[in-house]
């Protein structure tokens, strides 16, 4: 019985990994269940047995690689940062440091292609995914900003816009590396990419959040706290390599 369950889970894993490649290369409309079965090395009937339809299989990719498997770490990271007992500005530094690390170290070309195709084709699945998984994560950052505004540490007219801009810039910078290869810009911006992006994001973020007629220094995130954030990045990478 146990062996049967393990075999079934391994079959589902093979199918999902094969489906990710198929959808990344051909998009939702162009992907074929027969091709996915061939890539997975299984009978096509097993695809319908485990997932019932191409739509369900497509949705399962988002849950498997980005949603359910990675969401479990969000609470742990939050609890770790809260346990430090530090001020909100230091918490923001830690989150920025973590976001940069996870974006650079957990780069999945196939998922990036699927996201790009999804936005272009607009099947609507991405909207549900964003509501369920991305918005709760954005709310963590927005909550820090709003609390900082209440305490007079930060001043910003639109915390949601700040949060969205923060995440969008980090994402665009990471994805932009490929476009700038072979140019002088690449060497300057990506030679020490994590350090360059981290310092820039701190500078821009704290300039934006500085209250009028007040000073808001960029806080120092010590090496011990950086190592703890690096540990979570590695832990997530190790986990994702096994899913």
Secondary structure as the mmCIF struct_conf table of DSSP 4:
data_model
#
loop_
_struct_conf.conf_type_id
_struct_conf.id
_struct_conf.beg_label_comp_id
_struct_conf.beg_label_asym_id
_struct_conf.beg_label_seq_id
_struct_conf.end_label_comp_id
_struct_conf.end_label_asym_id
_struct_conf.end_label_seq_id
HELX_RH_AL_P HELX_RH_AL_P1 UNK A 2 UNK A 30
HELX_RH_AL_P HELX_RH_AL_P2 UNK A 33 UNK A 40
TURN_TY1_P TURN_TY1_P1 UNK A 41 UNK A 41
BEND BEND1 UNK A 42 UNK A 42
HELX_RH_AL_P HELX_RH_AL_P3 UNK A 44 UNK A 51
BEND BEND2 UNK A 52 UNK A 53
HELX_RH_AL_P HELX_RH_AL_P4 UNK A 54 UNK A 62
HELX_RH_PI_P HELX_RH_PI_P1 UNK A 63 UNK A 67
HELX_RH_AL_P HELX_RH_AL_P5 UNK A 68 UNK A 83
TURN_TY1_P TURN_TY1_P2 UNK A 84 UNK A 85
HELX_RH_AL_P HELX_RH_AL_P6 UNK A 88 UNK A 105
TURN_TY1_P TURN_TY1_P3 UNK A 106 UNK A 106
HELX_RH_AL_P HELX_RH_AL_P7 UNK A 109 UNK A 121
BEND BEND3 UNK A 124 UNK A 124
HELX_RH_AL_P HELX_RH_AL_P8 UNK A 125 UNK A 129
HELX_RH_PI_P HELX_RH_PI_P2 UNK A 130 UNK A 134
HELX_RH_AL_P HELX_RH_AL_P9 UNK A 135 UNK A 150
TURN_TY1_P TURN_TY1_P4 UNK A 151 UNK A 152
BEND BEND4 UNK A 153 UNK A 153
BEND BEND5 UNK A 157 UNK A 157
HELX_RH_AL_P HELX_RH_AL_P10 UNK A 159 UNK A 180
TURN_TY1_P TURN_TY1_P5 UNK A 181 UNK A 182
BEND BEND6 UNK A 183 UNK A 183
HELX_RH_AL_P HELX_RH_AL_P11 UNK A 184 UNK A 190
TURN_TY1_P TURN_TY1_P6 UNK A 191 UNK A 192
HELX_RH_AL_P HELX_RH_AL_P12 UNK A 193 UNK A 209
HELX_LH_PP_P HELX_LH_PP_P1 UNK A 210 UNK A 211
TURN_TY1_P TURN_TY1_P7 UNK A 212 UNK A 213
BEND BEND7 UNK A 214 UNK A 214
HELX_LH_PP_P HELX_LH_PP_P2 UNK A 217 UNK A 220
HELX_RH_AL_P HELX_RH_AL_P13 UNK A 223 UNK A 240
TURN_TY1_P TURN_TY1_P8 UNK A 241 UNK A 242
#
